[in-house]
Amino acid sequence: LYRNGARVCATTCLAFYAVVAVVGGAALAAVCPALLGAVFSVPDAMSTVWRAAVLALALQVVGELVGVGAQASVEGWQRVDLARGVDALRRTIVAVAAGSTALATQRIDSTAIAAAIARGLAALIALGVFARVNGGIARVDRAVVPGLVGYGSTVAALNATGVLHRTMDRIIVGIALGPRAVAVVEIVTQLHNGAMAVMTSRAYVVSSAAPWVEQRDASRLRELLVGGTRWCVLATAPAVVALATLGPAFVSV
């Protein structure tokens, strides 16, 4: 009974993601070509290329949200290994497609279209993994949506503070030292993200296992916390030391 309810919840969440993705992508395609064209002073000679690029970006939004929704549902089933694998594959496919197209054509519209196709392919892969882990596509229950929106709003508010925190460094450095210094901050941020990826890959396992452990043996939560923290530090510390040691070389390159 519990698993069937979870399947319905996961499928409903994914369907809700898909609706938001389509609505958001359509709004982006309808408003942004003219609006952003005016903001960035796009010349008339590039209007066709610009419009094609923004429309391709709108398609990317749909593929990205559907793929991320499927990935999050796989994490909900405590298959963090598959979710992280899907995420890595998605990022690799998009980076290779967009990068190779940009080098070959040097056109923004072609690059955006290639990225949109890659994100669509990645979304299909994520949906396939979701269907396998979820035991197929269950029915959609509209009664679940208010609970999902309520909980999701809390998480979204927390994520918004994280985005603000991550952006503050760039804004402060840009105002104080100029735009060139922001590039250095961006390099360091990517190095920091590399260490964070190592840490979160372990932390996800602990956090996703906690509800399962609590339902069966609450006394083992302390063991999970202490043991999981030790393994997380053991895996993350070498990466942090290596990045700190090689940081100046990365910035120079």
C-alpha positions as CSV (number, residue, x, y, z in Angstrom):
1,L,0.0,0.0,0.0
2,Y,2.8,2.4,0.9
3,R,4.7,1.7,-2.3
4,N,1.6,2.2,-4.4
5,G,0.9,5.5,-2.7
6,A,4.5,6.6,-3.3
7,R,4.2,5.6,-7.0
8,V,1.1,7.8,-7.4
9,C,2.8,10.7,-5.5
10,A,5.9,10.5,-7.7
11,T,3.9,10.3,-10.9
12,T,1.7,13.2,-9.9
13,C,4.8,15.3,-9.0
14,L,6.3,14.5,-12.4
15,A,3.1,15.4,-14.2
16,F,2.9,18.7,-12.3
17,Y,6.6,19.4,-13.2
18,A,5.7,18.8,-16.9
19,V,2.7,21.2,-16.8
20,V,4.9,23.9,-15.2
21,A,7.6,23.3,-17.7
22,V,5.3,23.6,-20.7
23,V,3.6,26.8,-19.3
24,G,7.0,28.3,-18.4
25,G,8.5,27.4,-21.8
26,A,5.5,28.9,-23.7
27,A,5.7,32.1,-21.6
28,L,9.4,32.4,-22.3
29,A,8.9,31.9,-26.0
30,A,6.1,34.4,-26.1
31,V,7.6,37.2,-24.1
32,C,11.4,37.0,-24.2
33,P,12.3,37.4,-27.9
34,A,11.1,41.0,-27.9
35,L,11.7,41.8,-24.3
36,L,15.3,40.5,-24.0
37,G,16.1,41.8,-27.5
38,A,15.3,45.3,-26.3
39,V,17.2,44.9,-23.1
40,F,20.4,43.6,-24.9
41,S,19.9,46.0,-27.9
42,V,20.0,43.2,-30.4
43,P,20.5,44.7,-33.9
44,D,17.9,44.1,-36.6
45,A,20.3,42.1,-38.6
46,M,20.4,39.5,-35.8
47,S,16.7,39.4,-35.0
48,T,16.0,36.1,-36.8
49,V,19.0,34.4,-35.2
50,W,18.1,35.8,-31.8
51,R,14.5,34.7,-32.0
52,A,15.5,31.2,-33.0
53,A,18.0,31.1,-30.1
54,V,15.4,32.2,-27.5
55,L,12.8,29.7,-28.9
56,A,15.4,27.0,-28.5
57,L,16.0,28.1,-25.0
58,A,12.3,27.8,-24.3
59,L,12.4,24.2,-25.4
60,Q,15.5,23.7,-23.2
61,V,13.4,24.9,-20.2
62,V,10.8,22.2,-20.9
63,G,13.4,19.4,-21.3
64,E,15.4,20.6,-18.2
65,L,12.4,20.8,-15.8
66,V,11.0,17.4,-16.9
67,G,14.5,15.8,-16.6
68,V,15.1,17.3,-13.2
69,G,11.7,16.3,-12.0
70,A,12.3,12.7,-13.0
71,Q,15.7,12.8,-11.4
72,A,14.3,14.1,-8.1
73,S,11.7,11.4,-8.1
74,V,14.4,8.8,-8.5
75,E,16.2,10.3,-5.5
76,G,12.9,10.1,-3.6
77,W,13.1,6.3,-4.1
78,Q,16.5,6.5,-2.4
79,R,18.3,5.5,-5.6
80,V,20.8,8.3,-5.3
81,D,23.3,6.4,-7.4
82,L,21.0,6.4,-10.4
83,A,19.9,10.0,-9.8
84,R,23.5,11.2,-9.7
85,G,24.3,9.1,-12.8
86,V,21.4,10.6,-14.7
87,D,22.5,14.1,-13.6
88,A,26.1,13.5,-14.8
89,L,24.9,12.1,-18.1
90,R,22.5,15.0,-18.6
91,R,25.2,17.6,-18.0
92,T,27.7,15.7,-20.2
93,I,25.3,15.3,-23.2
94,V,24.3,19.0,-23.1
95,A,27.9,20.2,-22.7
96,V,29.2,18.1,-25.6
97,A,26.3,19.0,-27.9
98,A,26.5,22.7,-27.2
99,G,30.2,22.9,-27.1
100,S,30.9,21.0,-30.3
101,T,28.2,22.9,-32.2
102,A,29.5,26.2,-31.0
103,L,33.0,25.4,-32.2
104,A,31.8,24.0,-35.5
105,T,29.2,26.7,-36.4
106,Q,30.0,29.7,-34.2
107,R,26.3,30.6,-34.3
108,I,24.2,31.2,-31.2
109,D,21.0,29.8,-32.7
110,S,22.7,26.5,-33.8
111,T,24.2,26.2,-30.4
112,A,20.9,26.7,-28.6
113,I,19.1,24.3,-30.9
114,A,21.8,21.6,-30.3
115,A,21.5,22.2,-26.5
116,A,17.7,21.9,-26.7
117,I,17.9,18.6,-28.6
118,A,20.4,17.3,-26.1
119,R,18.2,18.3,-23.1
120,G,15.3,16.6,-24.7
121,L,17.3,13.4,-25.1
122,A,18.5,13.6,-21.5
123,A,14.9,14.1,-20.4
124,L,13.8,10.9,-22.2
125,I,16.7,9.0,-20.5
126,A,15.6,10.4,-17.1
127,L,12.0,9.4,-17.7
128,G,13.1,5.9,-18.6
129,V,15.1,5.5,-15.4
130,F,12.1,7.0,-13.5
131,A,9.7,4.5,-15.0
132,R,12.0,1.6,-14.1
133,V,12.5,2.7,-10.5
134,N,8.9,3.7,-10.0
135,G,7.6,0.4,-11.3
136,G,6.0,2.1,-14.3
137,I,3.9,5.2,-14.7
138,A,1.1,5.3,-12.1
139,R,-2.1,7.3,-12.2
140,V,-2.2,11.0,-11.5
141,D,-4.0,12.0,-8.3
142,R,-5.0,15.7,-8.2
143,A,-5.6,15.5,-4.4
144,V,-1.9,15.1,-3.9
145,V,-1.1,18.4,-5.7
146,P,-1.9,20.9,-2.8
147,G,0.5,19.0,-0.5
148,L,3.2,18.9,-3.1
149,V,2.8,22.7,-3.7
150,G,2.8,23.5,0.0
151,Y,6.0,21.5,0.7
152,G,7.6,22.6,-2.5
153,S,7.0,26.3,-1.7
154,T,9.0,25.8,1.5
155,V,11.9,24.2,-0.3
156,A,11.7,26.9,-3.0
157,A,12.1,29.6,-0.4
158,L,15.1,27.9,1.1
159,N,16.6,27.5,-2.4
160,A,16.0,31.2,-3.1
161,T,18.1,32.2,-0.1
162,G,20.9,29.8,-1.4
163,V,20.8,31.4,-4.8
164,L,21.1,34.9,-3.2
165,H,24.0,33.7,-1.1
166,R,25.8,32.2,-4.1
167,T,25.3,35.4,-6.1
168,M,26.5,37.9,-3.5
169,D,30.2,37.2,-4.0
170,R,30.0,37.9,-7.7
171,I,28.0,41.1,-7.2
172,I,30.2,42.5,-4.5
173,V,33.4,41.7,-6.4
174,G,32.0,43.1,-9.6
175,I,31.1,46.4,-7.9
176,A,34.3,46.7,-6.0
177,L,36.9,45.4,-8.5
178,G,35.2,45.3,-11.9
179,P,33.9,42.6,-14.2
180,R,37.3,41.0,-14.9
181,A,37.6,39.9,-11.2
182,V,34.2,38.2,-11.4
183,A,35.8,35.6,-13.8
184,V,38.3,34.6,-11.0
185,V,35.4,34.3,-8.6
186,E,33.6,32.1,-11.1
187,I,36.6,29.8,-11.4
188,V,36.9,29.5,-7.7
189,T,33.2,28.8,-7.4
190,Q,33.4,25.9,-9.9
191,L,36.3,24.5,-7.8
192,H,34.2,24.8,-4.7
193,N,31.3,23.1,-6.5
194,G,33.6,20.2,-7.3
195,A,34.3,19.6,-3.7
196,M,30.6,20.1,-2.8
197,A,29.7,17.4,-5.4
198,V,31.9,14.9,-3.6
199,M,30.4,15.8,-0.2
200,T,26.7,15.9,-1.3
201,S,27.0,12.5,-3.1
202,R,27.7,11.0,0.4
203,A,25.3,13.3,2.3
204,Y,22.4,12.4,0.1
205,V,22.8,8.8,1.1
206,V,22.6,9.7,4.8
207,S,19.7,12.1,4.5
208,S,17.6,9.9,2.2
209,A,18.2,6.8,4.5
210,A,17.2,8.7,7.7
211,P,13.4,8.4,7.3
212,W,13.7,4.7,6.5
213,V,15.9,4.1,9.6
214,E,13.7,6.1,11.8
215,Q,10.6,4.1,10.9
216,R,12.3,0.9,11.9
217,D,14.8,1.7,14.6
218,A,15.0,5.3,15.8
219,S,17.9,4.5,18.1
220,R,20.1,3.9,15.0
221,L,19.7,7.4,13.8
222,R,22.6,8.6,15.9
223,E,24.7,5.8,14.5
224,L,23.7,6.8,11.0
225,L,24.5,10.5,11.7
226,V,27.9,9.9,13.3
227,G,29.0,7.2,10.9
228,G,27.7,9.0,7.8
229,T,29.5,12.2,8.9
230,R,32.8,10.4,9.3
231,W,32.5,8.8,5.8
232,C,31.5,12.1,4.3
233,V,34.5,13.9,5.8
234,L,36.8,11.0,4.8
235,A,35.7,11.2,1.2
236,T,35.6,15.0,1.0
237,A,38.8,16.1,2.8
238,P,41.2,14.8,0.1
239,A,39.2,16.6,-2.6
240,V,39.2,19.8,-0.6
241,V,43.0,19.6,0.1
242,A,43.7,18.8,-3.6
243,L,41.6,21.7,-4.9
244,A,43.1,24.1,-2.3
245,T,46.6,23.1,-3.3
246,L,46.0,23.3,-7.0
247,G,43.7,26.3,-6.9
248,P,46.3,28.9,-7.9
249,A,47.2,26.8,-10.9
250,F,43.6,26.4,-12.0
251,V,43.1,30.2,-11.7
252,S,46.3,30.9,-13.8
253,V,45.2,28.5,-16.5
